[in-house]
Amino acid sequence: MTKNYVDWFNNRRISQKTKGMTPCEYREHALAV
């Protein structure tokens, strides 16, 4: 269960602060700028 939560938190969680992007999408977006 903990592995699933960590995977969700790091990869699939959608945040309002990042305009609906997942953490992976946000990292790619930040590095592309």
PDB file of N, CA, C and O in Angstrom:
ATOM      1  N   MET A   1       0.814  -1.194   0.000  1.00  0.00           N
ATOM      2  CA  MET A   1       0.000   0.000   0.000  1.00  0.00           C
ATOM      3  C   MET A   1       0.861   1.262   0.000  1.00  0.00           C
ATOM      4  O   MET A   1       0.539   2.226  -0.695  1.00  0.00           O
ATOM      5  N   THR A   2       1.925   1.269   0.752  1.00  0.00           N
ATOM      6  CA  THR A   2       2.789   2.441   0.800  1.00  0.00           C
ATOM      7  C   THR A   2       3.435   2.707  -0.551  1.00  0.00           C
ATOM      8  O   THR A   2       3.549   3.860  -0.967  1.00  0.00           O
ATOM      9  N   LYS A   3       3.860   1.645  -1.242  1.00  0.00           N
ATOM     10  CA  LYS A   3       4.458   1.820  -2.573  1.00  0.00           C
ATOM     11  C   LYS A   3       3.470   2.469  -3.524  1.00  0.00           C
ATOM     12  O   LYS A   3       3.832   3.357  -4.295  1.00  0.00           O
ATOM     13  N   ASN A   4       2.218   2.025  -3.467  1.00  0.00           N
ATOM     14  CA  ASN A   4       1.195   2.598  -4.336  1.00  0.00           C
ATOM     15  C   ASN A   4       0.983   4.071  -4.036  1.00  0.00           C
ATOM     16  O   ASN A   4       0.831   4.878  -4.953  1.00  0.00           O
ATOM     17  N   TYR A   5       0.972   4.426  -2.760  1.00  0.00           N
ATOM     18  CA  TYR A   5       0.778   5.824  -2.380  1.00  0.00           C
ATOM     19  C   TYR A   5       1.945   6.677  -2.864  1.00  0.00           C
ATOM     20  O   TYR A   5       1.737   7.760  -3.412  1.00  0.00           O
ATOM     21  N   VAL A   6       3.158   6.203  -2.667  1.00  0.00           N
ATOM     22  CA  VAL A   6       4.341   6.951  -3.102  1.00  0.00           C
ATOM     23  C   VAL A   6       4.324   7.117  -4.612  1.00  0.00           C
ATOM     24  O   VAL A   6       4.638   8.195  -5.117  1.00  0.00           O
ATOM     25  N   ASP A   7       3.963   6.071  -5.338  1.00  0.00           N
ATOM     26  CA  ASP A   7       3.868   6.150  -6.795  1.00  0.00           C
ATOM     27  C   ASP A   7       2.812   7.173  -7.199  1.00  0.00           C
ATOM     28  O   ASP A   7       3.042   7.991  -8.089  1.00  0.00           O
ATOM     29  N   TRP A   8       1.656   7.125  -6.545  1.00  0.00           N
ATOM     30  CA  TRP A   8       0.586   8.086  -6.847  1.00  0.00           C
ATOM     31  C   TRP A   8       1.048   9.509  -6.544  1.00  0.00           C
ATOM     32  O   TRP A   8       0.855  10.414  -7.356  1.00  0.00           O
ATOM     33  N   PHE A   9       1.656   9.706  -5.376  1.00  0.00           N
ATOM     34  CA  PHE A   9       2.071  11.045  -4.955  1.00  0.00           C
ATOM     35  C   PHE A   9       3.120  11.622  -5.894  1.00  0.00           C
ATOM     36  O   PHE A   9       3.076  12.812  -6.206  1.00  0.00           O
ATOM     37  N   ASN A  10       4.051  10.812  -6.345  1.00  0.00           N
ATOM     38  CA  ASN A  10       5.146  11.300  -7.183  1.00  0.00           C
ATOM     39  C   ASN A  10       4.815  11.368  -8.664  1.00  0.00           C
ATOM     40  O   ASN A  10       5.458  12.119  -9.398  1.00  0.00           O
ATOM     41  N   ASN A  11       3.829  10.606  -9.125  1.00  0.00           N
ATOM     42  CA  ASN A  11       3.609  10.497 -10.562  1.00  0.00           C
ATOM     43  C   ASN A  11       2.213  10.863 -11.055  1.00  0.00           C
ATOM     44  O   ASN A  11       2.072  11.402 -12.153  1.00  0.00           O
ATOM     45  N   ARG A  12       1.190  10.582 -10.272  1.00  0.00           N
ATOM     46  CA  ARG A  12      -0.164  10.734 -10.809  1.00  0.00           C
ATOM     47  C   ARG A  12      -1.001  11.799 -10.126  1.00  0.00           C
ATOM     48  O   ARG A  12      -2.080  12.136 -10.614  1.00  0.00           O
ATOM     49  N   ARG A  13      -0.538  12.332  -9.022  1.00  0.00           N
ATOM     50  CA  ARG A  13      -1.312  13.309  -8.255  1.00  0.00           C
ATOM     51  C   ARG A  13      -1.492  14.585  -9.073  1.00  0.00           C
ATOM     52  O   ARG A  13      -0.532  15.109  -9.638  1.00  0.00           O
ATOM     53  N   ILE A  14      -2.725  15.081  -9.133  1.00  0.00           N
ATOM     54  CA  ILE A  14      -3.006  16.322  -9.863  1.00  0.00           C
ATOM     55  C   ILE A  14      -3.114  17.445  -8.842  1.00  0.00           C
ATOM     56  O   ILE A  14      -3.855  17.340  -7.865  1.00  0.00           O
ATOM     57  N   SER A  15      -2.377  18.506  -9.074  1.00  0.00           N
ATOM     58  CA  SER A  15      -2.326  19.610  -8.125  1.00  0.00           C
ATOM     59  C   SER A  15      -2.922  20.870  -8.725  1.00  0.00           C
ATOM     60  O   SER A  15      -2.668  21.189  -9.887  1.00  0.00           O
ATOM     61  N   GLN A  16      -3.714  21.586  -7.940  1.00  0.00           N
ATOM     62  CA  GLN A  16      -4.264  22.865  -8.389  1.00  0.00           C
ATOM     63  C   GLN A  16      -3.140  23.891  -8.529  1.00  0.00           C
ATOM     64  O   GLN A  16      -3.201  24.775  -9.383  1.00  0.00           O
ATOM     65  N   LYS A  17      -2.128  23.770  -7.697  1.00  0.00           N
ATOM     66  CA  LYS A  17      -1.014  24.712  -7.711  1.00  0.00           C
ATOM     67  C   LYS A  17      -0.241  24.665  -9.027  1.00  0.00           C
ATOM     68  O   LYS A  17       0.332  25.669  -9.449  1.00  0.00           O
ATOM     69  N   THR A  18      -0.227  23.511  -9.670  1.00  0.00           N
ATOM     70  CA  THR A  18       0.496  23.367 -10.939  1.00  0.00           C
ATOM     71  C   THR A  18      -0.462  23.355 -12.123  1.00  0.00           C
ATOM     72  O   THR A  18      -0.149  22.806 -13.180  1.00  0.00           O
ATOM     73  N   LYS A  19      -1.627  23.964 -11.941  1.00  0.00           N
ATOM     74  CA  LYS A  19      -2.643  24.105 -12.999  1.00  0.00           C
ATOM     75  C   LYS A  19      -3.097  22.763 -13.557  1.00  0.00           C
ATOM     76  O   LYS A  19      -3.269  22.615 -14.767  1.00  0.00           O
ATOM     77  N   GLY A  20      -3.290  21.795 -12.682  1.00  0.00           N
ATOM     78  CA  GLY A  20      -3.827  20.499 -13.090  1.00  0.00           C
ATOM     79  C   GLY A  20      -2.810  19.535 -13.657  1.00  0.00           C
ATOM     80  O   GLY A  20      -3.185  18.480 -14.166  1.00  0.00           O
ATOM     81  N   MET A  21      -1.539  19.865 -13.584  1.00  0.00           N
ATOM     82  CA  MET A  21      -0.508  18.962 -14.098  1.00  0.00           C
ATOM     83  C   MET A  21      -0.096  17.976 -13.013  1.00  0.00           C
ATOM     84  O   MET A  21      -0.145  18.283 -11.822  1.00  0.00           O
ATOM     85  N   THR A  22       0.306  16.798 -13.441  1.00  0.00           N
ATOM     86  CA  THR A  22       0.878  15.838 -12.509  1.00  0.00           C
ATOM     87  C   THR A  22       2.314  16.279 -12.220  1.00  0.00           C
ATOM     88  O   THR A  22       2.870  17.084 -12.968  1.00  0.00           O
ATOM     89  N   PRO A  23       2.917  15.768 -11.155  1.00  0.00           N
ATOM     90  CA  PRO A  23       4.301  16.150 -10.860  1.00  0.00           C
ATOM     91  C   PRO A  23       5.263  15.869 -12.016  1.00  0.00           C
ATOM     92  O   PRO A  23       6.169  16.664 -12.264  1.00  0.00           O
ATOM     93  N   CYS A  24       5.082  14.753 -12.727  1.00  0.00           N
ATOM     94  CA  CYS A  24       5.953  14.437 -13.871  1.00  0.00           C
ATOM     95  C   CYS A  24       5.789  15.472 -14.978  1.00  0.00           C
ATOM     96  O   CYS A  24       6.774  15.947 -15.543  1.00  0.00           O
ATOM     97  N   GLU A  25       4.540  15.817 -15.283  1.00  0.00           N
ATOM     98  CA  GLU A  25       4.288  16.815 -16.326  1.00  0.00           C
ATOM     99  C   GLU A  25       4.872  18.170 -15.929  1.00  0.00           C
ATOM    100  O   GLU A  25       5.432  18.881 -16.763  1.00  0.00           O
ATOM    101  N   TYR A  26       4.738  18.516 -14.657  1.00  0.00           N
ATOM    102  CA  TYR A  26       5.249  19.800 -14.184  1.00  0.00           C
ATOM    103  C   TYR A  26       6.774  19.860 -14.296  1.00  0.00           C
ATOM    104  O   TYR A  26       7.331  20.877 -14.709  1.00  0.00           O
ATOM    105  N   ARG A  27       7.441  18.770 -13.927  1.00  0.00           N
ATOM    106  CA  ARG A  27       8.906  18.734 -14.045  1.00  0.00           C
ATOM    107  C   ARG A  27       9.338  18.893 -15.487  1.00  0.00           C
ATOM    108  O   ARG A  27      10.262  19.653 -15.778  1.00  0.00           O
ATOM    109  N   GLU A  28       8.680  18.185 -16.395  1.00  0.00           N
ATOM    110  CA  GLU A  28       9.022  18.302 -17.817  1.00  0.00           C
ATOM    111  C   GLU A  28       8.773  19.720 -18.313  1.00  0.00           C
ATOM    112  O   GLU A  28       9.574  20.261 -19.076  1.00  0.00           O
ATOM    113  N   HIS A  29       7.675  20.321 -17.887  1.00  0.00           N
ATOM    114  CA  HIS A  29       7.335  21.686 -18.288  1.00  0.00           C
ATOM    115  C   HIS A  29       8.376  22.676 -17.751  1.00  0.00           C
ATOM    116  O   HIS A  29       8.814  23.573 -18.471  1.00  0.00           O
ATOM    117  N   ALA A  30       8.764  22.510 -16.500  1.00  0.00           N
ATOM    118  CA  ALA A  30       9.732  23.418 -15.882  1.00  0.00           C
ATOM    119  C   ALA A  30      11.106  23.294 -16.545  1.00  0.00           C
ATOM    120  O   ALA A  30      11.810  24.291 -16.704  1.00  0.00           O
ATOM    121  N   LEU A  31      11.485  22.083 -16.929  1.00  0.00           N
ATOM    122  CA  LEU A  31      12.790  21.886 -17.559  1.00  0.00           C
ATOM    123  C   LEU A  31      12.802  22.370 -19.005  1.00  0.00           C
ATOM    124  O   LEU A  31      13.860  22.708 -19.536  1.00  0.00           O
ATOM    125  N   ALA A  32      11.636  22.406 -19.647  1.00  0.00           N
ATOM    126  CA  ALA A  32      11.551  22.814 -21.050  1.00  0.00           C
ATOM    127  C   ALA A  32      11.685  24.327 -21.209  1.00  0.00           C
ATOM    128  O   ALA A  32      12.014  24.811 -22.292  1.00  0.00           O
ATOM    129  N   VAL A  33      11.435  25.062 -20.150  1.00  0.00           N
ATOM    130  CA  VAL A  33      11.457  26.533 -20.237  1.00  0.00           C
ATOM    131  C   VAL A  33      12.842  27.077 -20.290  1.00  0.00           C
ATOM    132  O   VAL A  33      13.026  28.292 -20.364  1.00  0.00           O
TER     133      VAL A  33
END
